[in-house]
Each structure stands twice: as C-alpha cells, then as structure tokens.
Amino acid sequence: MIGGLAAVAAVVVAAALVLTGSSGHGGAKSADEAVRIYLEALARGDARGALAIAKTRPADRTFLTDEILKMQITKAPISNIRILQSSNRVSAHVIATFGDQTSDETIVVVPPKAGDGWKLDHGAIALTSGKGSRSVAAPALLDSITIFGQPISGTGVAYVFPGWVDVGSRNQYVDVTPSIEQQTLLNGINRAGQINLMPHFVASTTGKEEARRAIEAALAKCAQSRQFSPPNCPQHVPPQGFIDGTASWSGPVNSDAIHVDRFNERQGTINFFGMADFGTLTVQRSDGRTFTMPHLPIAVTGAADLTQSPPKITMGL
C-alpha cells in the first residue's frame, strides 16, 4: 500500500513538473539571474519561458510564439550571453550576440514583492508602423506593412521578442526596410512606449514594371479618343480651324522614351516623364477638308499610384 502511495505521489510530482515546465516562473533570485533566464529562454526558442520571467505581458501575442521566435533565432542566433557586474540592484548589465550584432545594454528588472522573485519589467518590444505620427510615408503604404509575413493588428502595434525582425509589405509594388534595426535588440525591451519602425519605401522591380504597363495601357486608350484634348491624356491639338471630335491617331503608341522613376513615399506614387509617338494625326477642318499631321512626339508626364492595383495613372502632373 505504501509503495502504491509512493508511486501515485511520484506521478503527481512528475505531472506537476510537466505542467509547470519552463513556461511558469515565479521569478528569479536576483536581477542578474532574471535576465539570464530570459535570454536563455529566447536562445533555445522558448517563447512562454521568456514571457514568464517578465512582469508585463502583452495581450496580443501574435508574434510572441515559439514558431516566430525560432524564425528569429534561425536568422540571428543568440549567443555569448554575459552578465556583467551591475552597480544598481534593480538592473542587470548584459552583453549578448544576435547573429553578427552585439547588443550591450543595462536591463531594468522589477524588485520582487514578498513571496515573489525578480522579473524583467518588459519581455517584448512594441513596434508600430508609425501611422498617425509624422511619418513621411502614405497611410496606404503603412497599412501594407507586415511583420513575419503577417499584417499588424488593428491596434497598429506588433509585439516582438528582441532579435531579427522580418518587416515586409503586402503591396508587391514596393519594397520596405525599417530604420530601427538596433532598437529591436536588447535596448528595445527597456522601452515602455512604442518604437516606430520608421519604414522606408521604394518602388520594387515589379512596381516599376506594372507602372510601365499601366502607362502603356493608358496611352493606348488615349490614342483611341477622337477629342483634341481628351481628359487625363497628353494630347492637346490646337482647335483653330479644326472640328473637335474628328481626331484620329494612327498608332500604335511608342512609349519607349518614357522614363519611370522617382518614387514619392508621401504619395505612394512613382513619376514618369518623356516623349511618346502617337503616329500620324488626321483631323477634319472646318471647311470640310482633311488635314494630316505627320509623326510628332508628344511630351508625357504624370504619376502612377502604386498603392492601387493595377497602378492608377494620372497624366500631366
């Protein structure tokens, strides 16, 4: 009977250990130990273990999972964790390597209440796209930002662990890079507020190619118009002596000399400029005769809106 009770007790203890695992932590014995536990949990890909040693835990944990953390440490493994002598008992001076970058930071640790242990104040970094701030990028571009391939939540804030962060865009017409790489390392978890990604957008190769296709399609449509000055088109035929509505362009439009360049982050547009050949123009004169004008290059300027698919073309800008 005693042996049976011992066996049951052993099972209960084992079950408790399994349930508790690395995800439950009442706190560490010191500030230094709390930081070490946190970083070692990150290094082995244990998201729950890392969050357990932090006082503040974000409600949105979309990017605070083992899967995402393993993506981070695969790209930039955490190594060479060293806890240095701290002059302040409520902080820990730590140096750690993230991939090929070294992060040297003094991390704030929360003093324990009676019966509790030491914990980090924050276990995650709050990133924001910058929408609503003084960002130079168009709101539609900021809305397209993704973190680890997923859109940022409706709150506009993404909580991530320190380390490599994959920042991208759902908009295939642009490429985006953040300007805060160092702030996503250890110094980021000392920040109680949000860290603006400060994204920088450029037109992608696909964006430039699609803009050119949209320009060509717009010019082809313009060439079908019989108006002298059709809306959102570059043609402007002097009306003197001619009957409007009789213009006929031989086409096809040659737009090879048009340059697509100069992306405008604030508007989300890419400018284009150059000359286009619409072919021979035939119009009817007011005296009833037909007038034919030989090939005459027409100046084309405008912008392609890369926040729309396909890009929306506006001529004459």
SEDO-925054 format. One line per field, with one value per residue (C-alpha): residue number from 0; chain; x, y, z. Coordinates in nm, 4 decimals, decimal comma, always signed. Layout:
pos <- (NUM; ...)
unit <- (A; ...)
X <- (X; ...)
Y <- (Y; ...)
Z <- (Z; ...)
REM end
This chain:
pos <- (0; 1; 2; 3; 4; 5; 6; 7; 8; 9; 10; 11; 12; 13; 14; 15; 16; 17; 18; 19; 20; 21; 22; 23; 24; 25; 26; 27; 28; 29; 30; 31; 32; 33; 34; 35; 36; 37; 38; 39; 40; 41; 42; 43; 44; 45; 46; 47; 48; 49; 50; 51; 52; 53; 54; 55; 56; 57; 58; 59; 60; 61; 62; 63; 64; 65; 66; 67; 68; 69; 70; 71; 72; 73; 74; 75; 76; 77; 78; 79; 80; 81; 82; 83; 84; 85; 86; 87; 88; 89; 90; 91; 92; 93; 94; 95; 96; 97; 98; 99; 100; 101; 102; 103; 104; 105; 106; 107; 108; 109; 110; 111; 112; 113; 114; 115; 116; 117; 118; 119; 120; 121; 122; 123; 124; 125; 126; 127; 128; 129; 130; 131; 132; 133; 134; 135; 136; 137; 138; 139; 140; 141; 142; 143; 144; 145; 146; 147; 148; 149; 150; 151; 152; 153; 154; 155; 156; 157; 158; 159; 160; 161; 162; 163; 164; 165; 166; 167; 168; 169; 170; 171; 172; 173; 174; 175; 176; 177; 178; 179; 180; 181; 182; 183; 184; 185; 186; 187; 188; 189; 190; 191; 192; 193; 194; 195; 196; 197; 198; 199; 200; 201; 202; 203; 204; 205; 206; 207; 208; 209; 210; 211; 212; 213; 214; 215; 216; 217; 218; 219; 220; 221; 222; 223; 224; 225; 226; 227; 228; 229; 230; 231; 232; 233; 234; 235; 236; 237; 238; 239; 240; 241; 242; 243; 244; 245; 246; 247; 248; 249; 250; 251; 252; 253; 254; 255; 256; 257; 258; 259; 260; 261; 262; 263; 264; 265; 266; 267; 268; 269; 270; 271; 272; 273; 274; 275; 276; 277; 278; 279; 280; 281; 282; 283; 284; 285; 286; 287; 288; 289; 290; 291; 292; 293; 294; 295; 296; 297; 298; 299; 300; 301; 302; 303; 304; 305; 306; 307; 308; 309; 310; 311; 312; 313; 314; 315; 316)
unit <- (A; A; A; A; A; A; A; A; A; A; A; A; A; A; A; A; A; A; A; A; A; A; A; A; A; A; A; A; A; A; A; A; A; A; A; A; A; A; A; A; A; A; A; A; A; A; A; A; A; A; A; A; A; A; A; A; A; A; A; A; A; A; A; A; A; A; A; A; A; A; A; A; A; A; A; A; A; A; A; A; A; A; A; A; A; A; A; A; A; A; A; A; A; A; A; A; A; A; A; A; A; A; A; A; A; A; A; A; A; A; A; A; A; A; A; A; A; A; A; A; A; A; A; A; A; A; A; A; A; A; A; A; A; A; A; A; A; A; A; A; A; A; A; A; A; A; A; A; A; A; A; A; A; A; A; A; A; A; A; A; A; A; A; A; A; A; A; A; A; A; A; A; A; A; A; A; A; A; A; A; A; A; A; A; A; A; A; A; A; A; A; A; A; A; A; A; A; A; A; A; A; A; A; A; A; A; A; A; A; A; A; A; A; A; A; A; A; A; A; A; A; A; A; A; A; A; A; A; A; A; A; A; A; A; A; A; A; A; A; A; A; A; A; A; A; A; A; A; A; A; A; A; A; A; A; A; A; A; A; A; A; A; A; A; A; A; A; A; A; A; A; A; A; A; A; A; A; A; A; A; A; A; A; A; A; A; A; A; A; A; A; A; A; A; A; A; A; A; A; A; A; A; A; A; A; A; A; A; A; A; A; A; A; A; A; A; A)
X <- (+0,0000; +0,2797; +0,4531; +0,1332; +0,1024; +0,4635; +0,4013; +0,0955; +0,2925; +0,5692; +0,3165; +0,1633; +0,5049; +0,6006; +0,2725; +0,3289; +0,6715; +0,5344; +0,2530; +0,4841; +0,7740; +0,9659; +0,6508; +0,5688; +0,8120; +0,7601; +1,0688; +1,4436; +1,6654; +1,8330; +1,8161; +2,1108; +1,9505; +1,6201; +1,7947; +1,9930; +1,6776; +1,5068; +1,7887; +1,8487; +1,4773; +1,4993; +1,8150; +1,6500; +1,3261; +1,1074; +0,8582; +0,6444; +0,9513; +1,0714; +0,7332; +0,7040; +1,0045; +0,8567; +0,6126; +0,4315; +0,2839; +0,1168; -0,2433; -0,1627; +0,0909; +0,0601; +0,4363; +0,5351; +0,5218; +0,7749; +0,7282; +0,8122; +1,0917; +1,2538; +1,2412; +1,4250; +1,6982; +1,7442; +1,8189; +2,0171; +2,1124; +2,1516; +2,4902; +2,7712; +2,5333; +2,7356; +2,6009; +2,8394; +2,8700; +2,5862; +2,6074; +2,2301; +2,0412; +1,7301; +1,9084; +2,1443; +2,4233; +2,4216; +2,6015; +2,4683; +2,5227; +2,2303; +2,3613; +2,6539; +2,5426; +2,6448; +2,3937; +2,5265; +2,2507; +2,1531; +1,8103; +1,5615; +1,4363; +1,1379; +1,2162; +1,0092; +0,7187; +0,7016; +0,6998; +0,7816; +1,1015; +1,2796; +1,1342; +1,2051; +0,9746; +0,9065; +0,9574; +0,8647; +0,9210; +0,6205; +0,6624; +0,4340; +0,4176; +0,4058; +0,0602; -0,0864; +0,2569; +0,4742; +0,5699; +0,6627; +0,5014; +0,1485; -0,1064; -0,1826; +0,1848; +0,1949; -0,1196; +0,0554; +0,3390; +0,3759; +0,5743; +0,6962; +0,4591; +0,1511; -0,0299; -0,0012; -0,3120; -0,5891; -0,4248; -0,1310; +0,1124; +0,3140; +0,4831; +0,8027; +1,0960; +1,4398; +1,6362; +1,5903; +1,2517; +1,1167; +0,9484; +0,7748; +0,4740; +0,1592; +0,1996; +0,4141; +0,4790; +0,7033; +0,9969; +1,0197; +1,3055; +1,2864; +1,5299; +1,5467; +1,7459; +1,9456; +1,6317; +1,4920; +1,7736; +1,8079; +1,7594; +1,4089; +1,2754; +1,3651; +1,1200; +0,7784; +0,6414; +0,6144; +0,9047; +0,8276; +0,9596; +1,0334; +0,9861; +1,1464; +0,9644; +1,0989; +0,9341; +1,0059; +1,1053; +0,7520; +0,6124; +0,8111; +0,7167; +0,3470; +0,3589; +0,5001; +0,2293; -0,0356; +0,1165; +0,1166; -0,2462; -0,3474; -0,1706; -0,3290; -0,6712; -0,5822; -0,4920; -0,8447; -1,0053; -1,1271; -1,1139; -0,8474; -0,7633; -0,9044; -0,9126; -0,6140; -0,4217; -0,1155; -0,2578; -0,3530; -0,4469; -0,4978; -0,8709; -0,8348; -0,9833; -1,0491; -1,3636; -1,3293; -1,4209; -1,2606; -0,9077; -0,7695; -0,4301; -0,2771; -0,0913; +0,0276; +0,1772; +0,5529; +0,6367; +0,9925; +1,1321; +0,9262; +1,1214; +0,9609; +1,1490; +1,1430; +0,9183; +0,7280; +0,6819; +0,4461; +0,2031; +0,2829; +0,3350; +0,6131; +0,6653; +0,7111; +0,8229; +0,9424; +0,8146; +0,5582; +0,4851; +0,1135; +0,1699; +0,0022; -0,2816; -0,5732; -0,8384; -1,1239; -1,1019; -1,3951; -1,4000; -1,4629; -1,1166; -0,8971; -0,5699; -0,2936; -0,0122; +0,2997; +0,4579; +0,5046; +0,6436; +0,4190; +0,5536; +0,4185; +0,4386; +0,2453; +0,2428; +0,1432; -0,0234; +0,1449; -0,0966; -0,3591; -0,3667; -0,3232; -0,1451; -0,3712; -0,2294; -0,2639; -0,1297; +0,0040; +0,1497)
Y <- (+0,0000; +0,2350; +0,1535; +0,2343; +0,5725; +0,6485; +0,5653; +0,7917; +1,0705; +1,0304; +1,0540; +1,3685; +1,5323; +1,4383; +1,5752; +1,8989; +1,9324; +1,8723; +2,1222; +2,3848; +2,3278; +2,6337; +2,8392; +2,9045; +3,1154; +3,2858; +3,4956; +3,4771; +3,5162; +3,8281; +4,0811; +3,9156; +3,5733; +3,7066; +3,8472; +3,5284; +3,3130; +3,5414; +3,5374; +3,1638; +3,1045; +3,3183; +3,1408; +2,7987; +2,9174; +2,9019; +3,1875; +3,1018; +3,0681; +3,4140; +3,5748; +3,4028; +3,5899; +3,9296; +4,1335; +4,2957; +4,0545; +4,1936; +4,0922; +4,0419; +3,7609; +3,7047; +3,7323; +3,6012; +3,2321; +2,9503; +2,9432; +3,3111; +3,3018; +3,0088; +3,2086; +3,4874; +3,2725; +3,0755; +3,4026; +3,5533; +3,3006; +3,4377; +3,3517; +3,4757; +3,5806; +3,7571; +3,9178; +4,1886; +4,3498; +4,5979; +4,8980; +4,9040; +4,6137; +4,6818; +4,6359; +4,3958; +4,4818; +4,2227; +4,1644; +3,9179; +3,8459; +3,8344; +3,6861; +3,9111; +4,2026; +4,2596; +4,4186; +4,5816; +4,7012; +4,7580; +4,5993; +4,7170; +4,4432; +4,4749; +4,4268; +4,1426; +4,1723; +3,9441; +3,5836; +3,6684; +3,6659; +3,9126; +3,9696; +4,1879; +4,4873; +4,4121; +4,0899; +4,2185; +4,5171; +4,7192; +4,8111; +5,0449; +5,1250; +5,4950; +5,5575; +5,8694; +6,0032; +6,2329; +5,9558; +6,0686; +5,7602; +5,7433; +5,5829; +5,3140; +5,2132; +5,1977; +4,9831; +4,7348; +4,6610; +4,3036; +4,1525; +3,7996; +3,7893; +3,8820; +4,2170; +4,4239; +4,4011; +4,6586; +4,8413; +4,9185; +4,7659; +4,4460; +4,2903; +4,1003; +3,9478; +4,1107; +3,9994; +3,9832; +4,1128; +4,0418; +4,3565; +4,3376; +4,4612; +4,3062; +4,5506; +4,3789; +4,7134; +4,8388; +4,7229; +4,8340; +4,8469; +4,9636; +5,2200; +5,0875; +4,7652; +4,8320; +4,9176; +4,5676; +4,4237; +4,4383; +4,8135; +4,7714; +4,5890; +4,8810; +5,0991; +5,1280; +5,3103; +5,2101; +5,2066; +5,3487; +5,1231; +5,4367; +5,2382; +5,3469; +5,2532; +5,2262; +5,1082; +4,7407; +4,5976; +4,4617; +4,8039; +4,9741; +4,7074; +4,7263; +5,1067; +5,0940; +4,8506; +5,0782; +5,3798; +5,1950; +5,0903; +5,4469; +5,5906; +5,3290; +5,4333; +5,7990; +5,7191; +5,5837; +5,9138; +6,1446; +6,4503; +6,7124; +6,7213; +6,4076; +6,4045; +6,2510; +6,2308; +6,4133; +6,5138; +6,8767; +6,9685; +7,3431; +7,3796; +7,6675; +7,5686; +7,2066; +7,0227; +6,8710; +6,5048; +6,4238; +6,3476; +6,0107; +5,8829; +5,6098; +5,4465; +5,2250; +5,4494; +5,4166; +5,4904; +5,3562; +5,7022; +5,7417; +5,7075; +5,5634; +5,6948; +5,8981; +5,7227; +5,9564; +5,7936; +6,0636; +5,9988; +5,6354; +5,7269; +5,6914; +5,9659; +5,9192; +6,1573; +6,1535; +6,1587; +5,9336; +5,8898; +5,8535; +5,8127; +6,0219; +6,2550; +6,3078; +6,5730; +6,7331; +7,1030; +7,3388; +7,3857; +7,0127; +6,9168; +6,6628; +6,7611; +6,5103; +6,5800; +6,3589; +6,1835; +6,4349; +6,3345; +6,4366; +6,5204; +6,2883; +6,3467; +6,2044; +5,9642; +5,6037; +5,5323; +5,2186; +5,1901; +5,0678; +4,7516; +4,7915; +5,1245; +5,4218; +5,6621; +6,0392; +6,2399; +6,5910; +6,6149)
Z <- (+0,0000; +0,0929; -0,2335; -0,4210; -0,2489; -0,3304; -0,6936; -0,7014; -0,5367; -0,7927; -1,0745; -0,9237; -0,8875; -1,2424; -1,3737; -1,1877; -1,3419; -1,6903; -1,6420; -1,4975; -1,7382; -1,8494; -1,9076; -1,5428; -1,3389; -1,0061; -1,0587; -1,0112; -0,7057; -0,8438; -1,1257; -1,2997; -1,2820; -1,4202; -1,7268; -1,7772; -1,7563; -2,0080; -2,2619; -2,2291; -2,2939; -2,6074; -2,7203; -2,7055; -2,8691; -2,5584; -2,6003; -2,2984; -2,0795; -2,1842; -2,1173; -1,7794; -1,6403; -1,7418; -1,5342; -1,8277; -2,0808; -2,3949; -2,4610; -2,8295; -2,8630; -3,2378; -3,2827; -2,9388; -3,0234; -3,0433; -3,4206; -3,4683; -3,2105; -3,3890; -3,7123; -3,5312; -3,3790; -3,7007; -3,8798; -3,5912; -3,3199; -2,9676; -2,8182; -2,5937; -2,3157; -2,0459; -1,7301; -1,6099; -1,2692; -1,2143; -0,9834; -0,9424; -0,7824; -0,9956; -1,3262; -1,4975; -1,7375; -2,0143; -2,3420; -2,5978; -2,9640; -3,2065; -3,5291; -3,6158; -3,3970; -3,0376; -2,8007; -2,4830; -2,2523; -1,8923; -1,8487; -1,5885; -1,3552; -1,1198; -0,7478; -0,6059; -0,3667; -0,0663; -0,1795; -0,5407; -0,7398; -0,9676; -1,3146; -1,6159; -1,6481; -2,0155; -2,2090; -2,5545; -2,7818; -2,9031; -3,2694; -3,4611; -3,8319; -3,7491; -3,8920; -3,7365; -3,6487; -3,8545; -4,0928; -4,4427; -4,5978; -4,7368; -4,4983; -4,7577; -4,7586; -4,3796; -4,3807; -4,6092; -4,3636; -4,2442; -3,9579; -4,0257; -4,3244; -4,1216; -4,1045; -3,7897; -3,5693; -3,5759; -3,2873; -3,5139; -3,2638; -3,3041; -3,0005; -3,0784; -2,8950; -2,9268; -3,2304; -3,6046; -3,7192; -4,0668; -4,1994; -4,5358; -4,7295; -4,8727; -5,1610; -5,4240; -5,5907; -5,3103; -5,1002; -4,7382; -4,4910; -4,1269; -3,9930; -3,6366; -3,6577; -3,3405; -3,1427; -3,1943; -2,9842; -2,6044; -2,5692; -2,7102; -2,4056; -2,1805; -2,3701; -2,2052; -2,5096; -2,8723; -3,1158; -3,4583; -3,7329; -3,9375; -4,2589; -4,5834; -4,9045; -5,2582; -5,5767; -5,6377; -5,9745; -6,0054; -5,9195; -6,1941; -6,4474; -6,3610; -6,3691; -6,7224; -6,8321; -6,6854; -6,8632; -7,1949; -7,1456; -7,0578; -7,3629; -7,5896; -7,4589; -7,5153; -7,8771; -7,9329; -7,8343; -8,1116; -7,8897; -7,9380; -7,5668; -7,4043; -7,0209; -6,8426; -7,1706; -7,3040; -7,6460; -7,6957; -8,0542; -8,1239; -8,2051; -8,4522; -8,7861; -8,6836; -8,5775; -8,2323; -8,2200; -8,5562; -8,4363; -8,5427; -8,4311; -8,6446; -8,3508; -8,2050; -7,9383; -7,8949; -7,5307; -7,5242; -7,4462; -7,1291; -6,8052; -6,4910; -6,1912; -5,8658; -5,6170; -5,3844; -5,0418; -4,9208; -5,2063; -5,2806; -5,6455; -5,8985; -6,1548; -6,5272; -6,7995; -7,1586; -7,5155; -7,6826; -8,0529; -8,1286; -8,5015; -8,7717; -8,6707; -8,9079; -8,8340; -9,0249; -9,0927; -9,0544; -9,4330; -9,4760; -9,5876; -9,4076; -9,2559; -9,1813; -8,9392; -8,9574; -8,6607; -8,3833; -8,0427; -7,7539; -7,4090; -7,1412; -6,7665; -6,4768; -6,1862; -6,1257; -5,7908; -5,6570; -5,3656; -5,6127; -5,8238; -6,1113; -6,0669; -6,1336; -6,3908; -6,3649; -6,6586; -6,6586; -6,3088)
REM end
